[in-house]
Amino acid sequence: MRVRPLLNLFIRGISLALKFCFVIFLGKFSQDETNLGIYGIFNSALGYGIYIIGFEYYVQVARSIYEKGRTLEYNVKNQLFFYSVSHLVFVPLILIAVFGNGFLEISYLWIFIAVLVAEHLSQECFRLLSALKRPIGANIVLLIRNLWILISFFDFLTSRKIELVVYFKYWILSSTIGLVVGILFLGKHLKIKTFLSEKIEFKSIKKGIGTSIFFFISSLSIQTILLSGRFFLDFSFDKKIVGVYTFYSNIVNLIEVVIYNLVVMMLFPYLLESANQKKEEFRKYSMIIKKKIIVLTIVCTGIIGLGMPFLVNFLDKTLASDNLYTFYVLLLGATFYNFSLISHYILYALSKDLFILRSAVFAVAINIIINFIFVPSKGLLGACLAFTISMVVLLISKERFKRNVFYENFGS
C-alpha cells in the first residue's frame, strides 16, 4: 500500500533535486551572478508565458472530470483547440514584452519560443494526469522535462565552460520528449475514436474561459508577486543583483514545492471530488491538508533558515553573502504565502473563484506599488519587502474569505 506513494515521492524528489542543483551549479561555477540573473529572467518570462498561453483553462477540464455529462475526450479536444488559438495570439505578444524591452538578448529568441511551447504542452499533460489521479505518470513526465539539467552537468564536466544557450537547447529536447511521453500516458485514458468523433463547441470553450478567467487572473497575480522583483531589479540594476534574488527565490520556493508534492498533489484531488456532495469527507480532507501544510511550512522554514549561511559560504559569492539578511525577509514572506495555500485550495475546491481573484489582485497591487517605490532606492531589500508585505495581505484576505465560506457551507 505504501509502495506507490513512496515511488511517486522518489520520482518527484529527483526532479526537484535537479532544479535545486542547477541553481547551485550556476551560482558556484559561474564567474559571478550574471548567469543566474539571465536564467532567472528566462525562467520567469517562461513562467509568465505559460500562464498567459494556458489561461488556466485546465481548471475547467479538471472540474469536468468529476461531473456527469461530457466525456474526457470532449473536454480535451476543446482544450486543445483553445490552446491552438492562444499560442497564435499570445506568443507574439509575449516575445514583444520580453525581447522588445531588452530583458533577454535577441540571441535567445528561437530557443525561448521552442522551450515555451514544449514546456506549456508538457505541463498540461502533467496537470491532466494529476487530475486523473495518476501522480506517478505525471511525475515521470516532469522528471523527463528536467533531464536537460543532468545533461548540462555532463556537458560542463567535458567542456568546463558554462554555456546557457547550449543548456537551453537541451531543455527543448527534454521538454519535447516529456510531451511525447505525457501524450502516451494520456492515451490510456482517451479513446481515439471517441476523441475524433467529438465536435468542437465554441459555446463550451466560452464557458471554459468564463470558468478559468478568475483563476487565470488570480494565478497571474500570484506569479507577478513571486517573479516581479526580478524584472524591477533588472530594470533598475543589472543581471548580477537579479541573480542573487533568483538564487534566494529558488531556495524559499522549496517550501511550496515540498507542500505541493507531499500534500496538494496527493490530497487535493480527493478534496475536489468531495466538494460537491460529501461534506464530512470535505471537512476531513480540509483539516488534514491544513495540519500538513502548517507542520511542513514550519519545519522547512527552520531547516532552510539554519542551512542558508552554510550554502552561501559554499557558493563563495560576495554579493550573495553581503545581502544575506534580505534572504530572511524573503523567507518570512514565503512562510506567509504557504500558510495562505490552506485557504486557497479550500476556496478553489468550493469554486469560490471570485474570492481568490479579489485576494490576489489586491495583493499584487500592493506588490507592484512597493516594488516601484522601494526597488530603485533599496535594491534587493526593496524587492524582498514587496514580496513579504504582499504575502501578508494575501494570507489575511484569503483566510477571511475562507472562514466566511466555510462557515456558510458547513456551519462551523
Protein Blocks (a to p, Z undefined) as FASTA:
>chain_A
ZZmmmmmmmmmmmmmmmmmmmmmmmmmmpmblmlmmmmmmmmmmmmmmmmmmnnommmmm
mmmmmpghiafklmmmmmmmmmmmmmmmmmmmmmmmmmmnomacfklmmmmmmmmmmmmm
mmmmmmmmmmnopaklmmmmmmmmmmmmmmmmmmmmmnopacfklmmmmmmmmmmmmmmm
mmmmmmmmpcfklmmmpccdfklmmmmmmmmmmmmmmmmmmmmmmmmmmmmmmmmmcmkl
mmmmmmmmmmmmmmmmmmmmmmmmmmmmmmmmmmmmmmmlmmmmmmmmmmmmmmmmmmmm
mmmmmmmmmmmmmnopaklmmmmmmmmmmmmmmmmmmmmmmmmmmmmmnopaklmmmmmm
mmmmmmmmmmmmmmmmnommmmmmmmmmmmmmmmmmmmmmmmmmmmmmnoZZ
